[in-house]
Amino acid sequence: MPCAFLDFPRPLAFAHRGGSAHSPENSWRAFEHAVGLGYAYMETDVQATADGVVIAFHDRTLDRLTGRPGRIAQLEHRDLAAARIDGTEPIPLLEDLLGAWPDIRFNVDVKDSAAIGPLAEVLRRTAAWDRVCISSFSGSRLRATRRTLGRPVCMATSPAAIAAVRLGARPGSSVHCAQVPAAVASAPFVRRAHELGLQVHAWTVNDRGRMAALLDRGVDGIMTDETVTLREVLASRGQWHPRRPA
């Protein structure tokens, strides 16, 4: 069954955490920079506050990125509204990001089980089903998210499913892409994934030479912090496909 999320010309270029080489990660400024470059795909992470507000934020706690203490799932949104990424940038809401650019697709990494229910509510309110792909390092979180969503949506492989792909086993009808560390995306792995009908997206690739090598192997997408570099590499190969604004 075709996957609407992945119907853009390949290879897909993903701005990892909005493209954190150029602006603070998962900040409005990072996403705006990537959109301005022509990126059609963003990669981000989600956490949910105690009152069910879904934010684009990697860590479970505020400490590393904002210098403020506190676990996000135990705080209400009003308690972290004044927090600033890197001391300057407000924390975006996923719903606001989806609303700001109706033509942009978001690869969403579910970082905490507390975010699953609120994420499903955001997708229902925004009807953004075809604009998201759900990923996670936890197979149990992926399964729980699929059950909670209650309808088909693009899903990436779990860590266990990556091992299955290596053995030539398809991980399930809802899984449409194998998102793997660049070191895993060998030529044999890419070939097996393609035989199973899966795209391969490699992360997180910031070196120009490695980008080219992965593209030569036939990967279908690259996630990068270095959004300018990836655009240059793809453009030099005639493979840069900028977004089509709505």
N, C-alpha and C positions, 0 to 999 in steps of 0.2 A: 504493500500500500504506500503510495507516495507520501512524503512528509513535507508539508508546506513550509516549515521552518527552514528546510535545507534546499529550497528550490532556486536559490540564487546561483549565478554562474560560478563555477569553481576555478581555482581554489578560493576558499572563504578566508577572509582576513578578519580576525577577532582582536579587538582592543582589550587586552587583559587588564581587568580592574579599571577600565576606561583608558588605559595607556599610561601606566604610572611612571614611565621614564620622563614624562614631560610635565606632569602635574601630580599633586597628591592622589594616592590611589583611591578609587571609588568616590571621587569628588565630582561635583558638578563641572568644575573646570576641566578635569580630565575627560569626561564624556563629551563636553562641548568641543574640546580640541580634536578628539577623534572624529566626531561628526563633521567638523569643518574640513578635515582631511578627506572626507568621502567614505568613511567606514560605514558599512551597513550592519555589522555585527559587533555587539559589545559583550564582554564577559564580565560578570559581576557576582558578588556573594550576597546572601541574605541572612539576616538575623531578625528576630522579632522581639519587641519590648513586652513587658508584662501585660500591657493593655492591648496587645495585638497589632501594633504598628510595625510594618515590614520595612526595614531599612537596608540600604546597600552598604554592607559593612562586612569585612572579612572576619575579624576576631570576635570571640564570645565576650570579651571584656573591652572596655574603652581605653585601657591604660596605654598600650603601645602607640596608638595613632592619635590620641587626643591629650594624653597626659593626665586624664581624670580617672579616678578609680570607679569600679562598678561592673558587675556582670549585666549585660544588656537584658537578658531574659528576666531579670529581677527588678528592672527599673521601668517606670512608666515613661512614655515618650517625652512628657514635659520635663522629666528629670535630666534628659540628655539633649534637649533642644538647643541648649547653649553650648554644648561641646563642639569643638572645632577640630577637624582633621588637620594635622600638621600645624595647629594653632591658628589657622586662617579659614578653613573651608567647612561650611555646614554639612551635616550628614544627610545625604539625599534619601527620600522615600522612594521605594521601588515604584509605587503607583505614580508618583510625579514624573519619574524617568520615562515610564511607559507612555504617559500622557504628553510629554514634551515633544517626542519624536514618534509619531504614529507609524512611520515607515521603518523604524529601526528594530532589529531582532536582538533579543537578550538571552545569552546563555547564563542560566541562573544556577549557581552552586549553593545548595541548601546546607548551611553550616551547623544547624542545630535543629533537633526535633521540634523545639518550641516554635519554629518558624513555619512548620508544614501547614497547619490549619489556617493561620493568617495569610500565607501565600496563596492558598486555594481561594480564599475570599477575595484577594486582590485580583486574581485572574478572572474570577466570575464577574466582578464589578467592571473590569476593563475589557472583558471579552478578548483578552490577548492570547488566547490558546495557541494560535498559529505563529505567534511572535516570540515564543519562549522555547528553550530546550532546558530540561532539568538535569542537573548533574549533582554528584555528591561522592565523597570518598567512602561513604557508608552505604553498603547495600541495603541495610535495614531501613535507612532513611529514604532511599529511592523507592523501595517497595511501599513504605507507608505513604509517601507522597503520591504515588500512582493510585493507591486505594482512595486517598482523600480527595484527589481531583475528580475521580469518578467519570472521567472521559478521556479519550486519547489525547496525548500530547507528546511531543518529541522528547525522548529520554536518551541519555548517554549511558554507556556501560558502567557497571559497578566494577570494583577491583576484581571480584571473583569472575565476572563475565569477561574481563580482559584475558584471564587465564584460559577461559573456555574458547575464546576466539583463536588463541594460539594453537589450540587443539582442533580447530576447524568446526566448532559447535556454535550455532547461532544462539545468542542469549535471550531471545524473546521477541515477539512481534512489535512491542512498543519501543524497543531499542533500535535507533536508527544510525547511531554513530559511536565509534570507539574513540574516546578522548583520552589520550595517553601521554605520559612524559616523552619527550623527543627521543630519549634513548630506547624506548620500547618500539618506536615506529620504524622498525627495520623493513627492508624490502620484502622479506617473507611474511612479516606481520601484515603489511599493507596489502599484499596479494591475497592472503587468507581472508582478511576483512572484506575486501572487495568481492571475493567469491561468495561471501555470506550476505552480500547486499548492504554492507555497512560502510559509511564514510569513516575516514580516519582524520582526526584533528590532533595535532601535536602541540604540546605546551611545555614550558613557557620559553619561547625561542627568541633570543635577543641578538644573536650573532648573525651577521649578514651571510657568511659562508655556510653556516648550518641551515639557515632558511633555504638557500639555494639547493643544498644537498637533499633536504627533505622534499622539496618540490620535485626534484629529479626522481625521487623514489615513488612519486605519485600520491603523496598525502593530499587530502581534500581540503585541509584547512590548517592554519597556523595561528596560535594565540601568542601575542607579544606585548611586552611593555613598550618596546621601541616601535611605535606606530609609524613614525616617519620612515625609518629604515625598511620596514616590511613593505610599505607602499612603494618605495624606490625599487626594491628587489622585484616586486611583482610587475611594476611598470616597465622595467628593463626587459622583462620576459614577455611582454604583451599579455600579462595575466592580471592586471589591475582592473577590477570591476567596481567603480564607485557606486554609492547608494543612489537609488532612484527616489527622490523626495516625493512624498505623498501629495 
